[in-house]
Amino acid sequence: MKLLAFLLLLLLPVTGLGENGAWLTYWDAEGALEEAERFESRLDEVICFEAYFAGDGTVILPEESEMLLSALSRPKVYLSLVNDVETEEGKIVQKSKDFLVAHLQGEAAQSAHIDEILKLVDTCHLTGLEIDYENFKKDTELWADFAAFLTRLQAILSRDGVALRVVLECGAPLYCTLPEGPEYSCMCYNLYGYHSGPGPKADLPFLTEVGNNWQQVPGEVRMAFSTGGFLWREGKVVQALREKDAVQLLADKGIRPERDADSGALAAEIPGAEGGTIWYADGETLRIWRQHLTEMGYRHFDLFRLSGNETESLKLFLNGDAGSDGGQL
């Protein structure tokens, strides 16, 4: 399948090939909607991020997520369901493995969990649902339970005319065989970040490895990139930055970043006591990443996330040409 896609790339012009998707987060809904509306004609799929869970397994849907769902009217709109759990104290446990174990292991647990998901689908009148469950690590038994869960959920949702997409960490195909039916999106990022020292969210050797591993996944896989970057400072928590935040920070310091040859990302050292090391992606970075995976036969690409991106960067990524107008400008 991927070989056929690659051969078609050689025969067809670049313009109009493939699809674009993007996530809109509830904590930055206003800026996300503004970018989604500006580039409406170039976004084939949009994902409202997120709904999550209470400790008892019931779904929590933030008001901002409801607003995003009501504001988006295109054919392919998904609500992303994430294994984040809100404790009784009101704290959020992100990507809870305990949740995965409790709700995926065993047919009875899966059935109860699916029933809860179907309540969400019915209440929100969803036409598309995304499952974004993470933190399986190398637990092959839990991965197998997840694959069985996806098979069951896909059968029910498809019967009711609801599309299912699944976003997964890049190593997923190494630990389980994913079922046919859902649309899959691979997170092509997190090479460097909160968990590491300074570096790009992705580089070309990493993308090559990921692209090779995902050849075995059924269907036309979507490859997802992450915008913006991080600031690393000695003795402080790593700070996430949107592209515009990074650009403004460097402009305020009078620093011009350099482009890294191995990743296409921009990097700079900020001197002084409050300084540090910054890495981030701009439109040229995204174009380089997209082109690299396009040459491996992939055609559909997603972006995490909208809001805080330079307009020219979105043009370059979505159109493959910095001179095009984005369709809705």
C-alpha positions in Angstrom: 0.0 0.0 0.0 2.7 2.5 0.9 4.7 1.5 -2.2 1.7 2.3 -4.4 1.3 5.6 -2.6 5.0 6.4 -3.3 4.7 5.6 -7.0 1.7 7.9 -7.3 3.8 10.7 -5.8 6.2 10.3 -8.6 3.4 10.6 -11.2 1.2 13.4 -9.8 1.9 17.1 -9.1 2.6 18.0 -5.5 -0.4 20.4 -5.2 -3.5 18.8 -3.8 -1.9 15.6 -2.7 -2.8 14.2 0.7 -4.8 15.5 3.6 -4.2 17.8 6.5 -5.5 17.5 10.0 -5.0 19.5 13.2 -5.8 19.5 16.9 -7.5 22.4 18.6 -6.9 22.4 22.4 -9.6 23.5 24.9 -7.1 25.5 26.9 -6.2 27.6 23.9 -9.5 27.5 22.0 -9.8 31.0 20.8 -6.5 31.1 19.0 -7.0 27.6 17.7 -10.4 28.5 16.2 -8.9 31.6 14.6 -6.3 29.6 12.8 -8.7 26.8 11.8 -11.1 29.4 10.2 -8.2 31.1 8.4 -7.1 27.8 6.8 -10.5 26.1 6.6 -10.1 25.0 3.0 -6.8 23.2 3.7 -7.9 21.3 6.8 -9.6 18.0 6.0 -9.8 16.9 9.6 -10.0 18.8 12.9 -9.8 17.3 16.3 -11.2 18.9 19.4 -8.8 18.2 22.3 -9.9 16.9 24.7 -12.3 14.9 26.9 -10.9 13.0 29.9 -12.0 10.9 32.9 -13.0 11.1 36.5 -11.6 8.6 38.9 -14.7 6.4 38.6 -14.3 6.1 34.8 -17.0 8.6 33.8 -16.1 11.1 31.1 -15.4 14.8 31.8 -16.0 17.2 28.9 -14.7 20.7 29.5 -17.0 23.6 28.5 -14.3 24.8 26.1 -14.3 21.4 24.3 -18.1 21.7 24.0 -17.7 25.1 22.5 -15.1 23.8 20.0 -17.4 21.0 18.9 -20.3 23.5 18.3 -18.1 25.9 16.5 -16.8 23.4 13.9 -19.1 22.3 11.2 -16.9 20.6 8.6 -17.5 16.9 7.6 -14.6 15.4 9.6 -14.7 16.7 13.2 -13.4 14.4 16.0 -13.5 14.7 19.8 -10.3 13.4 21.3 -10.7 11.1 24.4 -7.5 11.0 26.5 -6.5 8.8 29.5 -6.0 11.8 31.7 -7.7 11.3 35.1 -9.0 14.0 37.5 -8.6 13.0 41.1 -11.0 13.8 43.9 -8.7 16.7 44.9 -9.1 18.2 41.4 -5.6 17.3 40.2 -5.1 15.8 36.7 -3.0 12.7 36.4 -1.8 12.8 32.8 -1.7 9.6 30.7 -2.6 7.3 33.6 -1.4 3.8 33.1 -3.5 2.7 36.1 -6.6 3.8 34.1 -5.5 1.8 31.1 -5.1 -1.3 33.3 -8.4 -0.9 35.0 -10.5 -0.3 31.8 -8.7 -2.4 29.2 -7.9 -5.6 31.0 -10.7 -8.2 30.7 -13.8 -8.3 28.6 -16.1 -7.0 31.4 -13.9 -4.0 32.1 -13.8 -3.2 28.3 -17.5 -3.5 28.0 -18.2 -1.1 30.8 -15.6 1.3 29.3 -17.2 1.1 25.9 -20.6 1.8 27.3 -19.3 5.0 28.9 -17.7 6.0 25.6 -21.0 5.4 23.7 -22.8 7.7 26.2 -20.4 10.4 25.2 -20.9 9.8 21.5 -24.7 9.9 21.9 -24.7 13.0 24.2 -22.5 15.0 21.9 -24.0 13.6 18.7 -20.4 12.8 17.5 -19.7 11.8 14.0 -16.0 11.2 14.8 -14.2 10.0 17.9 -10.4 9.9 18.5 -8.8 7.7 21.1 -5.6 9.1 22.5 -4.4 6.6 25.1 -0.8 6.7 26.0 1.8 5.4 28.5 1.6 1.7 27.6 5.4 1.7 27.4 6.6 -1.8 26.5 3.8 -3.7 28.2 2.9 -6.1 25.3 0.0 -7.7 27.3 -1.6 -4.3 27.8 -1.0 -3.4 24.2 -2.8 -6.6 23.1 -5.7 -5.6 25.4 -5.8 -2.2 23.7 -5.9 -3.8 20.2 -8.8 -6.0 21.3 -10.6 -2.9 22.7 -10.1 -1.0 19.4 -11.5 -4.0 17.4 -14.7 -4.0 19.6 -15.1 -0.2 19.6 -14.5 0.0 15.8 -17.3 -2.6 15.2 -19.8 -0.7 17.2 -19.0 2.8 16.0 -18.8 1.8 12.3 -22.3 0.2 12.7 -23.6 3.6 13.9 -21.8 5.6 11.3 -19.2 7.2 13.6 -15.6 7.4 12.4 -12.8 6.2 14.7 -9.3 7.5 14.6 -6.5 6.5 16.9 -3.4 8.6 17.7 -0.5 6.6 19.0 3.0 7.0 20.2 5.6 6.4 17.5 6.7 3.0 19.0 3.3 1.4 19.0 3.8 -1.0 16.0 6.8 -2.5 17.8 4.5 -3.9 20.6 1.2 -4.9 19.0 -0.6 -5.7 15.8 -3.2 -2.9 15.2 -6.6 -3.9 13.8 -7.9 -2.8 10.5 -10.7 -0.3 10.5 -9.7 2.8 12.5 -7.7 5.6 11.0 -4.3 5.8 12.7 -2.2 8.9 13.3 1.4 8.5 14.5 3.0 11.0 16.9 6.3 11.9 15.1 7.6 13.9 18.0 8.8 13.7 21.6 12.4 12.9 20.6 13.4 15.7 22.9 11.2 17.5 25.4 10.2 17.5 29.0 11.9 14.2 29.6 15.3 15.1 28.2 18.0 17.7 27.6 17.9 20.2 24.7 17.1 19.1 21.2 14.5 19.1 18.4 11.1 17.4 18.7 12.1 15.3 15.7 15.0 14.8 13.4 15.4 13.0 10.0 17.0 9.8 11.3 14.1 9.6 13.9 11.5 10.1 11.2 13.1 7.5 9.0 13.0 4.9 11.8 9.4 5.8 12.6 8.4 5.8 8.9 9.9 2.3 8.5 8.2 0.9 11.6 4.7 2.2 10.6 4.8 0.6 7.1 3.1 -2.5 8.6 0.1 -0.5 10.1 -3.1 -1.0 8.1 -4.7 1.8 6.1 -3.2 5.1 5.0 -1.5 6.2 8.2 -1.4 9.9 9.1 1.9 11.3 10.3 1.6 14.0 13.0 4.1 16.7 13.8 4.3 19.0 16.8 4.6 22.8 16.4 6.7 25.1 18.6 9.4 23.9 20.9 11.0 24.1 24.3 13.2 26.3 26.5 15.7 24.5 28.7 17.1 26.4 31.7 19.5 25.2 34.3 17.6 24.2 37.5 14.2 25.0 36.1 11.3 23.1 34.7 11.4 22.7 30.9 9.1 25.4 29.3 6.9 24.6 26.3 6.8 27.4 23.7 4.5 28.0 20.8 6.2 29.2 17.6 5.2 32.9 18.2 6.4 32.7 21.8 9.8 31.4 20.7 10.1 34.1 17.9 9.2 36.9 20.4 11.6 35.6 23.0 14.5 35.6 20.7 13.5 39.0 19.1 13.4 40.5 22.6 16.9 39.2 23.2 18.2 40.3 19.8 19.2 36.7 19.0 19.0 35.0 15.6 18.5 31.2 15.7 20.4 28.8 13.5 18.9 26.0 11.6 20.0 22.5 12.5 21.0 20.4 9.5 19.9 17.0 11.0 16.4 18.1 11.9 15.6 21.4 10.1 14.7 22.9 13.5 15.8 26.2 14.8 18.1 26.5 17.9 19.7 29.2 19.9 21.6 29.8 23.2 20.2 32.6 25.4 22.9 34.1 27.6 22.5 35.3 31.2 21.1 34.1 34.5 17.6 33.7 32.9 19.0 32.3 29.7 19.0 28.7 28.4 18.8 26.7 25.2 15.8 26.9 22.9 14.8 24.6 20.1 11.6 25.0 18.0 10.0 24.3 14.7 9.0 26.8 12.1 7.2 26.4 8.8 10.5 25.4 7.0 11.0 22.7 9.7 7.5 21.3 9.2 8.0 21.4 5.4 11.3 19.4 5.7 9.7 16.8 8.0 6.7 16.5 5.7 8.8 16.1 2.6 11.0 13.5 4.3 8.0 11.3 5.1 6.3 12.0 1.8 9.3 10.5 0.1 8.7 7.4 2.2 5.2 7.1 0.8 3.1 8.9 3.4 0.5 11.3 2.2 -1.6 12.5 5.1 -0.3 14.7 7.9 -1.6 16.2 11.2 -0.4 19.1 13.3 -0.4 19.4 17.1 -1.5 22.1 17.5 -3.3 25.2 16.2 -2.8 28.6 17.9 0.4 30.5 18.3 1.7 29.6 14.9 3.1 32.1 12.4 0.8 32.5 9.5 3.6 31.9 7.0 4.5 28.7 8.7 1.0 27.3 8.4 0.9 28.3 4.8 4.2 26.5 4.1 3.1 23.4 5.9 -0.4 23.2 4.6 0.3 24.2 1.1 3.9 23.1 0.5 4.5 26.6 -0.9 5.1 29.7 1.1 3.7 31.8 -1.6 0.2 30.3 -1.6 -2.7 32.0 0.2 -3.9 29.3 2.6 -7.3 29.2 0.9 -9.0 31.4 3.5 -7.0 34.5 4.2 
